Each structure stands twice: as structure tokens, then as C-alpha cells.
């Protein structure tokens, strides 16, 4: 992995917009971004690595405030690993409950689909066989 990445490279890698990257900076999810001599942003490899996890957590509905807390723990060093595990475990527990709720709702929807298909089948016009 190289040392620095352009905003375009990072955005493409994670399927983000440049506005989202700037938003993550403003919200404290990424530390102060380096600048190239030209003044353009350059993301450090460790920020890109963290951004991969942030993206995963955000995609699974972790609130920005909790993401910020997690990012600060990461930047604070290895003495915060226990706290990071707690943050991730709490999020995983919430995610598992949400998945179970979605499976329950999926079953309700499938039952309704099955019911409607049965109704349609029972009320479908029947072919009249030709007699010869």
C-alpha cells in the first residue's frame, strides 16, 4: 500500500463522493488531512485503512457521533483497544438484533406473497378442454 492517496482515489475505492470525504473530515472521523505541495489533499494510508472500517460501520447505521468516538479511540493508540472492542461489540449486538427483525419482516412479506399467489391461482380462468 502506498503512503498517500488522492481524494479521487479514496472516493473511488470506497464508493464515496468527495463531499462525503470532506464531511467525514469536518465531523472528526479523519484526522487533519495532509496537503501536497500543490495544496491538494492527500490521505495517509492509515486514514484510508480506518476509512474502510468507518464505511462499514456507517453502512450498518452506526451514528456519526459513535463513529467519531471510535475514530478518536483508534487515533489515541493501542491502550484504547478494550474500549474499541466494546464499541464494536455494542454495534454488532444492535446489528444482530436488526437483522433478526428484518428476517421476521421478510417472513411476513413472504407469507403475504404466498397468499396472494394462491388467490391468483384459485381465481385464474381455467382452460376449457376441447371435445372432439
C-alpha positions as CSV (number, residue, x, y, z in Angstrom):
1,X,0.0,0.0,0.0
2,X,1.4,3.4,-0.8
3,X,1.8,6.2,1.7
4,X,-0.7,8.7,0.4
5,X,-3.8,8.7,-1.7
6,X,-5.6,11.5,-3.6
7,X,-9.3,12.3,-2.7
8,X,-10.3,10.8,-6.0
9,X,-8.5,7.5,-5.3
10,X,-10.1,7.3,-1.9
11,X,-13.6,8.2,-3.1
12,X,-13.4,5.6,-5.9
13,X,-12.0,2.9,-3.6
14,X,-14.9,3.3,-1.1
15,X,-17.7,4.5,-3.4
16,X,-17.9,7.8,-1.7
17,X,-18.3,11.3,-3.1
18,X,-15.7,14.0,-2.5
19,X,-18.3,15.9,-0.5
20,X,-18.7,12.8,1.8
21,X,-14.9,12.7,2.4
22,X,-14.9,16.4,3.3
23,X,-17.9,15.8,5.6
24,X,-16.0,13.0,7.4
25,X,-13.1,15.3,7.9
26,X,-15.4,18.0,9.3
27,X,-17.0,15.5,11.6
28,X,-13.7,14.4,13.0
29,X,-13.8,10.9,11.6
30,X,-10.5,11.5,9.8
31,X,-7.6,13.5,11.3
32,X,-6.4,16.7,9.7
33,X,-5.7,15.7,6.1
34,X,-2.2,16.3,4.8
35,X,-1.7,18.6,1.8
36,X,0.6,18.1,-1.2
37,X,2.9,21.0,-2.1
38,X,0.3,21.9,-4.6
39,X,-2.3,22.3,-1.8
40,X,-4.3,19.3,-2.8
41,X,-5.5,16.9,-0.1
42,X,-3.5,13.7,0.5
43,X,-4.9,10.9,2.7
44,X,-2.5,8.8,4.7
45,X,-2.6,5.0,4.4
46,X,-3.7,4.6,8.0
47,X,-6.6,7.1,7.4
48,X,-7.6,5.0,4.3
49,X,-7.5,1.9,6.4
50,X,-9.6,3.5,9.1
51,X,-12.0,4.8,6.4
52,X,-12.7,1.3,5.3
53,X,-13.9,0.4,8.7
54,X,-15.8,3.7,9.1
55,X,-17.6,3.0,5.8
56,X,-18.6,-0.5,7.0
57,X,-19.9,0.9,10.3
58,X,-21.7,3.7,8.6
59,X,-23.3,1.4,6.1
60,X,-24.6,-0.6,9.1
61,X,-26.1,2.6,10.6
62,X,-23.6,3.5,13.3
63,X,-24.4,7.1,14.2
64,X,-21.8,9.8,13.3
65,X,-21.2,10.6,17.0
66,X,-20.4,7.0,17.8
67,X,-18.1,6.8,14.6
68,X,-16.3,9.9,15.9
69,X,-15.8,8.3,19.3
70,X,-14.4,5.2,17.6
71,X,-12.1,7.1,15.3
72,X,-10.8,9.1,18.3
73,X,-10.1,5.8,20.2
74,X,-8.2,4.5,17.2
75,X,-6.1,7.6,16.9
76,X,-5.4,7.6,20.7
77,X,-3.3,4.4,20.4
78,X,-3.3,0.8,21.4
79,X,-4.2,1.5,25.1
80,X,-7.8,2.0,23.8
81,X,-8.2,-1.4,22.2
82,X,-10.5,-2.6,25.0
83,X,-12.8,0.4,24.5
84,X,-12.8,-0.2,20.8
85,X,-13.8,-3.8,21.2
86,X,-16.7,-2.6,23.5
87,X,-17.8,0.0,20.8
88,X,-17.7,-2.7,18.1
89,X,-19.4,-5.3,20.2
90,X,-22.2,-3.0,21.1
91,X,-22.7,-2.1,17.5
92,X,-22.6,-5.8,16.5
93,X,-25.2,-6.7,19.1
94,X,-27.5,-3.9,17.7
95,X,-26.8,-5.1,14.1
96,X,-27.7,-8.7,15.0
97,X,-31.0,-7.6,16.6
98,X,-31.8,-5.6,13.5
99,X,-31.0,-8.5,11.2
100,X,-33.3,-10.7,13.3
101,X,-36.1,-8.1,13.0
102,X,-35.6,-7.9,9.2
103,X,-35.8,-11.7,8.9
104,X,-39.1,-11.6,10.8
105,X,-40.4,-8.9,8.5
106,X,-39.1,-10.9,5.5
107,X,-41.1,-13.9,6.6
108,X,-44.3,-11.8,7.0
109,X,-43.8,-10.4,3.5
110,X,-43.2,-13.8,2.0
111,X,-46.3,-15.2,3.7
112,X,-48.4,-12.4,2.1
113,X,-46.8,-13.0,-1.3
114,X,-47.7,-16.7,-1.0
115,X,-51.2,-15.9,0.0
116,X,-51.7,-13.5,-3.0
117,X,-50.2,-16.1,-5.4
118,X,-52.7,-18.7,-4.1
119,X,-55.6,-16.3,-4.5
120,X,-54.5,-15.5,-8.1
121,X,-54.1,-19.2,-8.9
122,X,-57.6,-20.1,-7.5
123,X,-59.2,-17.3,-9.4
124,X,-57.4,-17.7,-12.7
125,X,-59.6,-18.5,-15.6
126,X,-59.4,-22.2,-16.4
127,X,-58.9,-23.6,-19.9
128,X,-61.8,-25.4,-21.3
129,X,-60.8,-28.6,-22.9
130,X,-61.9,-29.1,-26.4
131,X,-64.1,-32.1,-27.0
132,X,-63.7,-34.0,-30.2
